[in-house]
């Protein structure tokens, strides 16, 4: 288990502002005393889940519907 600091997590997730991690409550975190830490394995799993959800939405939009031929007047 690899614990990351806020700055390390921001670099890992390519966030420009590490403080935005505090505002994003969906990112998995643990508290060590009063300090916030992030488990790298949890972050990787969270990213995979978010990516899979996004890809599922794209596939849902891309499903081919009925084909129509549009006549364009010349």
N, CA, C and O of each residue as an XYZ file, in Angstrom:
296
protein
N       0.861     -1.175      0.000
C       0.000      0.000      0.000
C       0.903      1.232      0.000
O       1.779      1.383      0.852
N       0.668      2.097     -0.967
C       1.464      3.311     -1.099
C       0.606      4.519     -0.748
O      -0.388      4.789     -1.421
N       0.979      5.242      0.295
C       0.263      6.458      0.682
C       0.893      7.656     -0.007
O       2.115      7.806     -0.026
N       0.044      8.510     -0.574
C       0.506      9.715     -1.254
C       0.011     10.952     -0.523
O      -1.080     10.957      0.045
N       0.818     11.989     -0.545
C       0.401     13.276      0.014
C      -0.507     13.972     -0.992
O      -0.715     13.479     -2.101
N      -1.036     15.105     -0.601
C      -1.897     15.881     -1.494
C      -1.111     16.330     -2.723
O      -1.611     16.243     -3.844
N       0.103     16.804     -2.521
C       0.924     17.276     -3.647
C       1.274     16.114     -4.579
O       1.214     16.263     -5.799
N       1.636     14.970     -4.022
C       1.955     13.800     -4.842
C       0.732     13.314     -5.614
O       0.840     12.919     -6.775
N      -0.422     13.345     -4.969
C      -1.654     12.922     -5.625
C      -2.025     13.876     -6.745
O      -2.461     13.443     -7.812
N      -1.857     15.162     -6.516
C      -2.141     16.146     -7.565
C      -1.251     15.892     -8.777
O      -1.718     15.973     -9.913
N       0.008     15.591     -8.552
C       0.919     15.285     -9.660
C       0.499     13.987    -10.353
O       0.525     13.904    -11.581
N       0.117     12.988     -9.580
C      -0.311     11.700    -10.126
C      -1.548     11.861    -11.009
O      -1.635     11.257    -12.078
N      -2.506     12.679    -10.558
C      -3.748     12.900    -11.302
C      -3.641     14.046    -12.304
O      -4.590     14.332    -13.034
N      -2.486     14.697    -12.335
C      -2.222     15.827    -13.228
C      -3.155     17.015    -12.957
O      -3.616     17.683    -13.882
N      -3.418     17.260    -11.677
C      -4.167     18.442    -11.261
C      -3.184     19.601    -11.181
O      -2.067     19.435    -10.690
N      -3.585     20.760    -11.655
C      -2.718     21.935    -11.553
C      -2.693     22.482    -10.134
O      -1.661     22.957     -9.661
N      -3.832     22.413     -9.461
C      -3.957     22.988     -8.127
C      -4.223     21.874     -7.108
O      -5.305     21.287     -7.110
N      -3.257     21.578     -6.247
C      -3.471     20.515     -5.253
C      -4.660     20.775     -4.336
O      -5.272     19.828     -3.843
N      -4.998     22.035     -4.100
C      -6.125     22.349     -3.213
C      -7.450     21.857     -3.770
O      -8.396     21.656     -3.007
N      -7.543     21.658     -5.079
C      -8.798     21.182     -5.653
C      -9.101     19.744     -5.223
O     -10.241     19.293     -5.336
N      -8.100     19.028     -4.737
C      -8.343     17.676     -4.218
C      -9.215     17.708     -2.972
O     -10.007     16.795     -2.740
N      -9.072     18.748     -2.179
C      -9.886     18.863     -0.963
C     -11.362     19.047     -1.313
O     -12.239     18.551     -0.606
N     -11.632     19.763     -2.408
C     -13.011     20.058     -2.794
C     -13.691     18.881     -3.483
O     -14.914     18.751     -3.427
N     -12.914     18.032     -4.128
C     -13.477     16.898     -4.849
C     -13.681     15.741     -3.877
O     -12.735     15.030     -3.540
N     -14.898     15.562     -3.440
C     -15.200     14.549     -2.416
C     -15.351     13.147     -2.998
O     -15.515     12.189     -2.243
N     -15.300     13.001     -4.325
C     -15.448     11.672     -4.914
C     -14.133     10.911     -4.958
O     -14.135      9.692     -5.128
N     -13.013     11.603     -4.808
C     -11.709     10.950     -4.837
C     -11.490     10.237     -3.505
O     -11.599     10.857     -2.447
N     -11.181      8.934     -3.547
C     -10.991      8.193     -2.292
C      -9.796      8.709     -1.501
O      -8.739      8.989     -2.066
N      -9.974      8.830     -0.194
C      -8.931      9.370      0.677
C      -8.993      8.691      2.025
O      -9.997      8.076      2.385
N      -7.917      8.809      2.759
C      -7.868      8.324      4.137
C      -7.297      9.444      4.989
O      -6.573     10.313      4.503
N      -7.633      9.403      6.257
C      -7.102     10.397      7.186
C      -6.120      9.707      8.118
O      -6.430      8.689      8.737
N      -4.944     10.279      8.203
C      -3.931      9.825      9.152
C      -3.819     10.951     10.164
O      -3.132     11.947      9.938
N      -4.504     10.775     11.281
C      -4.637     11.889     12.219
C      -5.509     12.948     11.558
O      -6.640     12.673     11.157
N      -4.978     14.148     11.449
C      -5.718     15.228     10.775
C      -5.273     15.415      9.331
O      -5.818     16.253      8.613
N      -4.304     14.651      8.915
C      -3.756     14.804      7.565
C      -4.481     13.896      6.571
O      -4.864     12.770      6.887
N      -4.653     14.423      5.369
C      -5.293     13.666      4.295
C      -4.212     12.942      3.502
O      -3.196     13.529      3.129
N      -4.445     11.674      3.254
C      -3.551     10.878      2.419
C      -4.397     10.111      1.406
O      -5.595      9.906      1.598
N      -3.754      9.701      0.343
C      -4.430      8.976     -0.726
C      -3.672      7.679     -0.980
O      -2.445      7.675     -1.082
N      -4.411      6.585     -1.081
C      -3.803      5.284     -1.368
C      -3.713      5.156     -2.885
O      -4.725      5.218     -3.584
N      -2.502      4.979     -3.382
C      -2.289      4.964     -4.829
C      -3.112      3.874     -5.517
O      -3.664      4.107     -6.592
N      -3.199      2.714     -4.925
C      -3.971      1.623     -5.512
C      -5.455      1.988     -5.603
O      -6.117      1.651     -6.585
N      -5.977      2.673     -4.584
C      -7.376      3.126     -4.613
C      -7.585      4.155     -5.715
O      -8.614      4.145     -6.391
N      -6.612      5.042     -5.897
C      -6.707      6.048     -6.956
C      -6.710      5.396     -8.334
O      -7.477      5.794     -9.211
N      -5.854      4.397     -8.526
C      -5.807      3.700     -9.811
C      -7.127      2.995    -10.096
O      -7.626      3.027    -11.221
N      -7.683      2.364     -9.081
C      -8.975      1.686     -9.227
C     -10.088      2.700     -9.516
O     -10.954      2.451    -10.355
N     -10.063      3.830     -8.827
C     -11.051      4.894     -9.029
C     -10.964      5.426    -10.461
O     -11.989      5.647    -11.106
N      -9.739      5.630    -10.956
C      -9.555      6.110    -12.329
C     -10.087      5.103    -13.345
O     -10.742      5.485    -14.315
N      -9.809      3.824    -13.125
C     -10.317      2.797    -14.037
C     -11.844      2.797    -14.062
O     -12.458      2.699    -15.124
N     -12.445      2.907    -12.882
C     -13.908      2.916    -12.786
C     -14.487      4.125    -13.515
O     -15.461      3.997    -14.257
N     -13.884      5.314    -13.303
C     -14.364      6.530    -13.969
C     -14.189      6.421    -15.483
O     -15.054      6.857    -16.242
N     -13.075      5.840    -15.920
C     -12.823      5.671    -17.350
C     -13.831      4.703    -17.954
O     -14.369      4.961    -19.030
N     -14.088      3.600    -17.277
C     -15.066      2.628    -17.765
C     -16.454      3.251    -17.870
O     -17.176      2.994    -18.832
N     -16.833      4.069    -16.888
C     -18.133      4.736    -16.927
C     -18.211      5.694    -18.107
O     -19.233      5.753    -18.790
N     -17.144      6.443    -18.350
C     -17.129      7.392    -19.464
C     -17.199      6.653    -20.797
O     -17.919      7.075    -21.702
N     -16.459      5.558    -20.924
C     -16.494      4.781    -22.164
C     -17.866      4.167    -22.398
O     -18.324      4.091    -23.538
N     -18.520      3.732    -21.340
C     -19.865      3.165    -21.472
C     -20.838      4.219    -21.987
O     -21.711      3.916    -22.800
N     -20.692      5.451    -21.518
C     -21.562      6.529    -21.993
C     -21.309      6.817    -23.464
O     -22.251      7.043    -24.224
N     -20.039      6.809    -23.874
C     -19.702      7.055    -25.279
C     -20.278      5.948    -26.149
O     -20.847      6.227    -27.204
N     -20.140      4.708    -25.728
C     -20.679      3.587    -26.495
C     -22.195      3.675    -26.598
O     -22.772      3.320    -27.625
N     -22.833      4.142    -25.546
C     -24.285      4.278    -25.552
C     -24.711      5.317    -26.584
O     -25.715      5.135    -27.273
N     -23.959      6.393    -26.690
C     -24.272      7.453    -27.650
C     -23.965      6.986    -29.066
O     -24.667      7.363    -30.004
N     -22.935      6.178    -29.233
C     -22.492      5.749    -30.558
C     -23.318      4.619    -31.151
O     -23.111      4.274    -32.314
N     -24.229      4.038    -30.416
C     -24.993      2.915    -30.952
C     -25.689      3.360    -32.234
O     -26.388      4.373    -32.256
N     -25.489      2.595    -33.291
C     -26.085      3.011    -34.566
C     -27.599      2.892    -34.534
O     -28.166      1.903    -34.070
N     -28.207      3.904    -35.029
C     -29.651      3.911    -35.143
C     -30.031      3.589    -36.576
O     -29.179      3.182    -37.365
N     -31.285      3.763    -36.920
C     -31.703      3.503    -38.299
C     -31.015      4.487    -39.250
O     -30.811      5.658    -38.928
N     -30.671      3.975    -40.417
C     -30.010      4.815    -41.413
C     -31.072      5.486    -42.280
O     -32.011      4.841    -42.749
N     -30.908      6.770    -42.479
C     -31.820      7.532    -43.318
C     -31.024      8.174    -44.435
O     -29.902      8.637    -44.231
N     -31.610      8.196    -45.604
C     -30.982      8.880    -46.715
C     -31.659     10.239    -46.850
O     -32.881     10.333    -46.972
N     -30.865     11.260    -46.825
C     -31.396     12.617    -46.935
C     -31.201     13.080    -48.366
O     -30.093     13.041    -48.901
N     -32.291     13.520    -48.979
C     -32.202     14.036    -50.343
C     -31.907     15.521    -50.278
O     -32.607     16.293    -49.622
N     -30.864     15.890    -50.970
C     -30.474     17.291    -51.018
C     -30.861     17.819    -52.391
O     -30.436     17.271    -53.408
N     -31.670     18.888    -52.430
C     -32.056     19.443    -53.738
C     -30.835     20.013    -54.455
O     -29.957     20.622    -53.844
N     -30.808     19.795    -55.768
C     -29.688     20.305    -56.568
C     -30.051     21.564    -57.271
O     -29.227     22.130    -57.989
